[in-house]
């Protein structure tokens, strides 16, 4: 992204730095043998899919999580998964963009260190 648009690239980099901090803190506070679920929407910048779900799974793995899986989930417009329309017939801009989200399953394994 940096090569296509420096400003957008900087925004994306800041997002991943913040998400790395969040996943690091989640790993710190979770007990051993505990799961964490991260749900993330899709994102395109300059017509390029940022593959956010795969990047976050990779970041989670570097934090020490076992990545159990990454699953695509379709968002149904007719259910309470999208913003309420309040009688409008046309979809909102977010409704026009968001058709799917990804669920990332992370697991904090038992610590390998023996505390004394």
MMTF fields as JSON, N, C-alpha, C and O atoms, coordinates in Angstrom:
{
  "mmtfVersion": "1.0.0",
  "mmtfProducer": "UNKNOWN",
  "numBonds": 463,
  "numAtoms": 464,
  "numGroups": 116,
  "numChains": 1,
  "numModels": 1,
  "chainsPerModel": [1],
  "groupsPerChain": [116],
  "chainIdList": ["A"],
  "bondAtomList": [4, 2, 8, 6, 12, 10, 16, 14, 20, 18, 24, 22, 28, 26, 32, 30, 36, 34, 40, 38, 44, 42, 48, 46, 52, 50, 56, 54, 60, 58, 64, 62, 68, 66, 72, 70, 76, 74, 80, 78, 84, 82, 88, 86, 92, 90, 96, 94, 100, 98, 104, 102, 108, 106, 112, 110, 116, 114, 120, 118, 124, 122, 128, 126, 132, 130, 136, 134, 140, 138, 144, 142, 148, 146, 152, 150, 156, 154, 160, 158, 164, 162, 168, 166, 172, 170, 176, 174, 180, 178, 184, 182, 188, 186, 192, 190, 196, 194, 200, 198, 204, 202, 208, 206, 212, 210, 216, 214, 220, 218, 224, 222, 228, 226, 232, 230, 236, 234, 240, 238, 244, 242, 248, 246, 252, 250, 256, 254, 260, 258, 264, 262, 268, 266, 272, 270, 276, 274, 280, 278, 284, 282, 288, 286, 292, 290, 296, 294, 300, 298, 304, 302, 308, 306, 312, 310, 316, 314, 320, 318, 324, 322, 328, 326, 332, 330, 336, 334, 340, 338, 344, 342, 348, 346, 352, 350, 356, 354, 360, 358, 364, 362, 368, 366, 372, 370, 376, 374, 380, 378, 384, 382, 388, 386, 392, 390, 396, 394, 400, 398, 404, 402, 408, 406, 412, 410, 416, 414, 420, 418, 424, 422, 428, 426, 432, 430, 436, 434, 440, 438, 444, 442, 448, 446, 452, 450, 456, 454, 460, 458],
  "bondOrderList": [1, 1, 1, 1, 1, 1, 1, 1, 1, 1, 1, 1, 1, 1, 1, 1, 1, 1, 1, 1, 1, 1, 1, 1, 1, 1, 1, 1, 1, 1, 1, 1, 1, 1, 1, 1, 1, 1, 1, 1, 1, 1, 1, 1, 1, 1, 1, 1, 1, 1, 1, 1, 1, 1, 1, 1, 1, 1, 1, 1, 1, 1, 1, 1, 1, 1, 1, 1, 1, 1, 1, 1, 1, 1, 1, 1, 1, 1, 1, 1, 1, 1, 1, 1, 1, 1, 1, 1, 1, 1, 1, 1, 1, 1, 1, 1, 1, 1, 1, 1, 1, 1, 1, 1, 1, 1, 1, 1, 1, 1, 1, 1, 1, 1, 1],
  "groupList": [{"groupName": "UNK", "atomNameList": ["N", "CA", "C", "O"], "elementList": ["N", "C", "C", "O"], "formalChargeList": [0, 0, 0, 0], "bondAtomList": [1, 0, 2, 1, 3, 2], "bondOrderList": [1, 1, 2], "singleLetterCode": "X", "chemCompType": "L-PEPTIDE LINKING"}],
  "groupTypeList": [0, 0, 0, 0, 0, 0, 0, 0, 0, 0, 0, 0, 0, 0, 0, 0, 0, 0, 0, 0, 0, 0, 0, 0, 0, 0, 0, 0, 0, 0, 0, 0, 0, 0, 0, 0, 0, 0, 0, 0, 0, 0, 0, 0, 0, 0, 0, 0, 0, 0, 0, 0, 0, 0, 0, 0, 0, 0, 0, 0, 0, 0, 0, 0, 0, 0, 0, 0, 0, 0, 0, 0, 0, 0, 0, 0, 0, 0, 0, 0, 0, 0, 0, 0, 0, 0, 0, 0, 0, 0, 0, 0, 0, 0, 0, 0, 0, 0, 0, 0, 0, 0, 0, 0, 0, 0, 0, 0, 0, 0, 0, 0, 0, 0, 0, 0],
  "groupIdList": [1, 2, 3, 4, 5, 6, 7, 8, 9, 10, 11, 12, 13, 14, 15, 16, 17, 18, 19, 20, 21, 22, 23, 24, 25, 26, 27, 28, 29, 30, 31, 32, 33, 34, 35, 36, 37, 38, 39, 40, 41, 42, 43, 44, 45, 46, 47, 48, 49, 50, 51, 52, 53, 54, 55, 56, 57, 58, 59, 60, 61, 62, 63, 64, 65, 66, 67, 68, 69, 70, 71, 72, 73, 74, 75, 76, 77, 78, 79, 80, 81, 82, 83, 84, 85, 86, 87, 88, 89, 90, 91, 92, 93, 94, 95, 96, 97, 98, 99, 100, 101, 102, 103, 104, 105, 106, 107, 108, 109, 110, 111, 112, 113, 114, 115, 116],
  "secStructList": [7, 6, 6, 6, 7, 2, 2, 2, 2, 2, 2, 2, 2, 2, 2, 2, 2, 2, 2, 2, 2, 2, 2, 2, 2, 2, 2, 2, 2, 1, 7, 6, 6, 3, 3, 3, 3, 3, 3, 3, 3, 7, 7, 3, 3, 6, 6, 3, 3, 7, 7, 2, 2, 2, 2, 2, 2, 2, 2, 2, 2, 2, 2, 6, 7, 3, 3, 3, 3, 3, 3, 3, 3, 3, 7, 7, 6, 6, 6, 6, 6, 1, 7, 7, 7, 6, 6, 7, 1, 1, 7, 7, 2, 2, 2, 2, 2, 7, 7, 3, 3, 3, 3, 3, 3, 3, 3, 3, 7, 7, 7, 1, 1, 7, 7, 7],
  "xCoordList": [0.828, 0.0, 0.873, 0.524, 2.005, 2.895, 3.307, 3.451, 3.496, 3.934, 2.831, 3.113, 1.575, 0.453, 0.073, -0.212, 0.072, -0.404, 0.237, -0.116, 1.181, 1.904, 0.98, 1.14, 0.01, -0.896, -1.754, -1.874, -2.342, -3.16, -2.291, -2.721, -1.076, -0.153, 0.169, 0.259, 0.346, 0.627, -0.574, -0.41, -1.778, -2.995, -3.103, -3.407, -2.857, -2.931, -1.861, -2.123, -0.673, 0.403, 0.034, 0.265, -0.535, -0.958, -2.016, -1.978, -2.957, -3.998, -3.367, -3.732, -2.428, -1.807, -0.946, -0.86, -0.312, 0.447, -0.504, -0.2, -1.656, -2.647, -3.223, -3.427, -3.483, -4.019, -2.978, -3.329, -1.719, -0.653, -0.627, -0.481, -0.766, -0.81, -2.02, -1.912, -3.166, -4.375, -4.193, -4.544, -3.652, -3.46, -2.407, -2.523, -1.396, -0.383, -1.011, -0.726, -1.86, -2.537, -3.525, -3.639, -4.231, -5.15, -4.377, -4.829, -3.229, -2.405, -1.94, -1.909, -1.583, -1.101, -2.177, -1.893, -3.405, -4.443, -5.196, -5.823, -5.141, -5.834, -5.102, -3.872, -5.873, -5.278, -4.798, -5.253, -3.869, -3.434, -4.638, -5.602, -4.583, -5.664, -6.975, -8.05, -6.881, -8.062, -8.126, -7.112, -9.334, -9.554, -9.867, -10.388, -9.54, -9.913, -10.483, -9.981, -11.528, -12.157, -12.047, -12.392, -11.571, -11.475, -12.34, -12.195, -13.24, -14.094, -13.686, -13.634, -13.403, -12.924, -13.612, -13.822, -13.955, -14.559, -13.5, -12.301, -13.965, -13.055, -12.692, -13.396, -11.606, -11.184, -10.466, -9.641, -10.803, -10.101, -9.568, -10.252, -8.342, -7.732, -7.143, -6.344, -7.545, -7.07, -7.307, -6.434, -8.51, -8.924, -8.055, -7.998, -7.386, -6.545, -7.109, -7.269, -7.41, -7.884, -6.726, -5.666, -6.92, -5.83, -5.586, -4.603, -6.47, -6.307, -6.117, -5.279, -6.907, -6.787, -6.861, -6.102, -7.769, -7.956, -6.697, -6.354, -6.016, -4.789, -3.65, -2.868, -3.566, -2.526, -2.721, -1.754, -3.971, -4.226, -3.963, -3.481, -4.267, -3.954, -2.441, -1.967, -1.685, -0.219, 0.314, 1.216, -0.245, 0.178, -0.137, 0.685, -1.325, -1.684, -0.696, -0.324, -0.271, 0.704, 2.039, 2.686, 2.456, 3.722, 3.625, 4.641, 2.405, 2.209, 2.237, 2.332, 2.155, 2.184, 0.916, 0.861, -0.108, -1.356, -1.187, -0.402, -1.926, -2.129, -3.329, -4.37, -3.203, -4.325, -5.14, -4.705, -6.33, -7.208, -7.821, -7.964, -8.18, -8.76, -9.197, -9.355, -9.389, -9.918, -11.067, -10.878, -12.256, -13.452, -14.188, -14.367, -14.609, -15.413, -16.862, -17.374, -17.512, -18.919, -19.662, -19.338, -20.658, -21.47, -22.395, -22.928, -22.576, -23.465, -24.79, -24.829, -25.858, -27.191, -27.872, -28.071, -28.226, -28.885, -30.24, -30.686, -30.891, -32.237, -32.246, -33.315, -31.098, -31.015, -30.315, -29.806, -30.286, -29.712, -28.181, -27.551, -27.597, -26.145, -25.675, -24.486, -26.601, -26.265, -26.946, -27.863, -26.501, -27.163, -28.644, -29.024, -29.47, -30.91, -31.19, -30.531, -32.164, -32.486, -33.466, -33.435, -34.321, -35.333, -36.186, -36.377, -36.699, -37.623, -36.99, -37.693, -35.7, -35.042, -34.996, -34.731, -35.255, -35.215, -33.809, -33.438, -33.042, -31.669, -30.735, -30.914, -29.743, -28.764, -27.849, -27.623, -27.335, -26.377, -25.031, -24.817, -24.128, -22.808, -22.101, -21.465, -22.212, -21.57, -22.244, -21.581, -23.558, -24.294, -23.918, -23.902, -23.618, -23.201, -21.818, -21.518, -20.975, -19.601, -19.453, -18.727, -20.133, -19.887, -20.793, -22.009, -20.191, -20.944, -20.445, -21.102, -19.288, -18.708, -17.804, -17.359, -17.55, -16.593, -15.826, -16.212, -14.758, -13.94, -13.856, -13.708, -13.953, -13.837, -12.496, -12.231, -11.661, -10.328, -10.334, -10.58, -10.065, -10.0, -8.561, -7.698, -8.309, -6.97, -7.019, -8.032, -5.941, -5.885, -4.55, -3.489, -4.622, -3.399, -3.029, -3.733, -1.936, -1.562, -1.01, -0.681, -0.924, -0.36, 1.092, 1.834, 1.478, 2.84, 3.845, 3.604, 4.951, 6.001, 6.957, 7.821, 6.789, 7.7, 7.164, 5.956, 8.045, 7.659, 7.935, 9.074, 6.88, 7.069, 7.518, 7.067, 8.396, 8.935, 8.632, 9.004],
  "yCoordList": [-1.192, 0.0, 1.257, 2.252, 1.215, 2.378, 2.841, 4.04, 1.894, 2.247, 2.934, 3.8, 2.56, 3.162, 4.526, 5.46, 4.628, 5.85, 5.932, 5.169, 6.861, 6.953, 7.266, 6.708, 8.159, 8.544, 7.354, 7.079, 6.659, 5.475, 4.38, 3.679, 4.239, 3.258, 3.547, 2.629, 4.827, 5.219, 4.934, 4.508, 5.17, 4.882, 3.387, 2.976, 2.582, 1.132, 0.632, -0.245, 1.186, 0.792, 1.126, 0.318, 2.31, 2.707, 1.745, 1.367, 1.347, 0.396, -0.912, -1.43, -1.447, -2.721, -2.59, -3.539, -1.447, -1.223, -1.237, -1.838, -0.575, -0.557, -1.952, -2.342, -2.693, -4.049, -4.98, -5.889, -4.764, -5.558, -5.299, -6.232, -4.039, -3.696, -4.344, -4.842, -4.344, -4.954, -6.456, -7.007, -7.127, -8.577, -8.94, -9.971, -8.112, -8.332, -8.248, -9.073, -7.254, -7.105, -8.243, -8.735, -8.663, -9.801, -11.049, -11.808, -11.263, -12.426, -12.328, -13.33, -11.132, -10.936, -11.245, -11.887, -10.794, -10.928, -12.261, -12.652, -12.953, -14.244, -15.302, -15.327, -16.163, -17.31, -18.318, -18.322, -19.179, -20.271, -21.13, -21.211, -21.758, -22.61, -21.841, -22.375, -20.59, -19.753, -19.338, -19.277, -19.059, -18.659, -17.172, -16.569, -16.604, -15.233, -15.264, -15.976, -14.488, -14.392, -12.944, -12.021, -12.754, -11.421, -11.43, -12.299, -10.454, -10.326, -9.038, -7.969, -9.157, -8.005, -7.961, -8.989, -6.757, -6.579, -6.509, -6.469, -6.496, -6.385, -4.917, -4.018, -4.694, -3.327, -3.264, -4.117, -2.23, -1.964, -0.546, 0.379, -0.397, 0.924, 1.014, 0.171, 2.035, 2.208, 0.942, 0.489, 0.386, -0.829, -2.048, -2.989, -2.028, -3.153, -3.739, -3.028, -5.042, -5.722, -5.804, -6.337, -5.279, -5.231, -6.568, -6.712, -7.551, -8.882, -8.759, -9.44, -7.881, -7.594, -8.855, -9.008, -9.754, -10.973, -11.832, -12.394, -11.935, -12.74, -12.052, -12.705, -10.74, -9.992, -10.085, -10.26, -9.968, -10.056, -11.458, -11.611, -12.472, -13.847, -14.015, -14.64, -13.464, -13.529, -12.783, -13.266, -11.608, -10.838, -11.618, -11.671, -12.224, -13.039, -14.168, -14.456, -14.804, -15.9, -15.385, -16.058, -14.2, -13.654, -13.25, -13.179, -12.986, -12.652, -13.892, -13.786, -15.071, -16.31, -17.133, -18.241, -16.603, -17.35, -18.481, -18.374, -19.557, -20.554, -20.071, -19.754, -20.012, -19.602, -20.848, -21.725, -20.915, -22.074, -22.074, -23.125, -20.892, -20.798, -19.39, -18.542, -19.157, -17.895, -18.27, -18.976, -17.792, -18.187, -16.975, -15.981, -17.056, -16.012, -16.182, -17.299, -15.07, -15.093, -14.053, -12.866, -14.511, -13.597, -12.801, -13.326, -11.537, -10.677, -10.553, -10.114, -10.937, -10.951, -9.606, -9.187, -8.937, -7.631, -7.702, -6.717, -8.852, -8.974, -9.361, -9.544, -9.487, -9.794, -8.645, -7.736, -8.677, -7.576, -7.603, -7.453, -7.792, -7.763, -6.442, -6.124, -5.693, -4.444, -3.292, -3.518, -2.044, -0.897, -0.85, -1.21, -0.406, -0.314, 0.72, 1.758, 0.433, 1.321, 2.418, 3.497, 2.187, 3.146, 3.633, 4.835, 2.685, 2.981, 3.357, 3.47, 3.55, 3.898, 2.678, 1.566, 2.891, 1.777, 1.561, 0.438, 2.62, 2.495, 2.112, 2.537, 1.31, 0.917, 2.078, 2.981, 2.04, 3.049, 2.76, 1.657, 3.732, 3.47, 2.27, 1.48, 2.133, 0.99, -0.313, -1.34, -0.268, -1.464, -1.866, -3.05, -0.876, -1.169, -1.814, -2.582, -1.502, -2.015, -3.334, -4.221, -3.47, -4.615, -5.787, -5.721, -6.852, -8.053, -9.258, -10.299, -9.121, -10.246, -9.736, -8.589, -10.619, -10.354, -11.642, -12.708, -11.541, -12.712, -12.903, -11.944, -14.157, -14.531, -15.248, -16.25, -14.715, -15.274, -15.932, -15.276, -17.222, -17.964, -18.062, -18.58, -17.56, -17.588, -18.361, -18.336, -19.041, -19.842, -19.592, -19.692, -19.263, -19.078, -20.416, -20.898, -21.021, -22.334, -22.231, -21.152, -23.377, -23.451, -22.979, -23.323, -22.198, -21.679, -22.814, -23.792, -22.679, -23.694, -23.488, -24.322, -22.371, -22.057, -22.596, -22.572, -23.077, -23.581, -22.47, -22.031, -22.018, -20.953, -21.564, -22.644, -20.871, -21.372, -20.422, -20.674],
  "zCoordList": [0.0, 0.0, 0.0, -0.634, 0.707, 0.766, -0.628, -0.868, -1.549, -2.899, -3.69, -4.518, -3.446, -4.182, -3.624, -4.374, -2.288, -1.644, -0.259, 0.639, -0.09, 1.18, 2.352, 3.437, 2.136, 3.22, 3.653, 4.847, 2.705, 3.029, 3.645, 4.561, 3.14, 3.696, 5.149, 5.964, 5.48, 6.865, 7.767, 8.91, 7.25, 8.017, 8.287, 9.407, 7.272, 7.428, 8.399, 9.222, 8.301, 9.215, 10.658, 11.557, 10.887, 12.237, 12.768, 13.939, 11.917, 12.317, 12.787, 13.842, 12.015, 12.387, 13.643, 14.422, 13.855, 15.095, 16.29, 17.319, 16.155, 17.235, 17.485, 18.635, 16.426, 16.587, 17.203, 17.955, 16.893, 17.517, 19.022, 19.811, 19.418, 20.847, 21.515, 22.635, 20.841, 21.397, 21.563, 22.607, 20.554, 20.636, 21.681, 22.344, 21.829, 22.861, 24.249, 25.118, 24.45, 25.745, 25.981, 27.104, 24.955, 25.092, 25.498, 26.356, 24.893, 25.241, 26.692, 27.405, 27.123, 28.492, 29.531, 30.542, 29.292, 30.318, 30.269, 31.254, 29.145, 29.061, 29.872, 29.928, 30.49, 31.175, 30.148, 29.004, 30.568, 29.697, 29.331, 30.092, 28.19, 27.678, 27.517, 27.791, 27.072, 26.844, 25.38, 24.684, 24.939, 23.549, 23.459, 24.398, 22.322, 21.982, 20.568, 19.698, 20.355, 19.039, 18.575, 19.313, 17.369, 16.776, 15.519, 14.659, 15.423, 14.24, 13.532, 14.14, 12.255, 11.501, 10.139, 9.495, 9.722, 8.409, 7.325, 7.6, 6.109, 4.971, 4.755, 5.214, 4.066, 3.797, 2.457, 2.127, 1.698, 0.439, 0.498, 0.937, 0.048, -0.071, -1.468, -1.875, -2.187, -3.562, -4.387, -5.127, -4.24, -4.957, -4.651, -5.442, -3.513, -3.105, -1.813, -0.821, -1.83, -0.629, 0.354, 0.024, 1.556, 2.535, 3.231, 3.958, 3.019, 3.631, 5.146, 5.737, 5.757, 7.181, 8.03, 8.986, 7.687, 8.482, 8.512, 9.552, 7.39, 7.343, 8.093, 8.783, 7.951, 8.663, 10.176, 10.917, 10.637, 12.077, 12.608, 13.731, 11.828, 12.242, 12.373, 13.322, 11.431, 11.503, 12.723, 13.408, 12.991, 14.163, 15.437, 16.351, 15.502, 16.665, 16.89, 18.028, 15.816, 15.929, 16.458, 17.26, 16.019, 16.524, 17.992, 18.683, 18.474, 19.883, 20.773, 21.996, 20.148, 20.921, 20.845, 21.379, 20.184, 20.034, 19.024, 18.082, 19.232, 18.19, 17.383, 17.959, 16.073, 15.225, 14.924, 14.177, 15.516, 15.351, 13.961, 13.336, 13.481, 12.154, 11.821, 12.7, 10.536, 10.026, 9.106, 8.116, 9.44, 8.709, 8.162, 8.866, 6.919, 6.29, 6.728, 6.799, 7.019, 7.413, 6.579, 6.615, 5.829, 5.015, 5.925, 6.903, 5.594, 6.374, 5.632, 4.483, 6.288, 5.697, 5.922, 7.062, 4.837, 4.936, 5.635, 6.222, 5.575, 6.123, 7.594, 8.175, 8.192, 9.621, 10.321, 9.665, 11.627, 12.395, 12.393, 13.44, 11.227, 11.102, 10.507, 10.537, 9.975, 9.303, 10.037, 10.827, 9.781, 10.403, 10.03, 8.916, 10.968, 10.727, 9.64, 9.578, 8.792, 7.669, 8.068, 7.476, 9.032, 9.46, 8.299, 8.115, 7.516, 6.44, 5.111, 4.107, 5.084, 3.821, 2.916, 3.373, 1.631, 0.685, 0.137, -0.205, 0.055, -0.457, 0.677, 1.819, 0.35, 1.349, 1.71, 0.906, 2.91, 3.335, 2.669, 2.165, 2.663, 2.067, 2.708, 2.01, 4.03, 4.688, 4.268, 4.118, 4.079, 3.663, 2.237, 1.901, 1.409, 0.038, -0.006, -0.92, 0.98, 0.999, 1.732, 1.281, 2.856, 3.731, 3.398, 3.58, 2.912, 2.581, 3.352, 3.383, 3.972, 4.694, 5.806, 5.802, 6.751, 7.807, 8.06, 7.581, 8.8, 9.1, 10.604, 11.362, 11.021, 12.423, 12.575, 11.911, 13.459, 13.696, 15.066, 16.079, 15.093, 16.352, 16.824, 16.115, 18.03, 18.617, 19.928, 20.628, 20.261, 21.483, 22.173, 21.557, 23.467, 24.25, 24.872, 25.76, 24.42, 24.953, 26.373, 26.866, 26.994, 28.341, 28.287, 27.368, 29.267, 29.328, 29.459, 30.167, 28.783, 28.821, 29.994, 30.261, 30.684, 31.783, 33.097, 33.332, 33.947, 35.267, 36.268, 36.426, 36.943, 37.934, 39.253, 39.635, 39.935, 41.216, 42.328, 43.474]
}
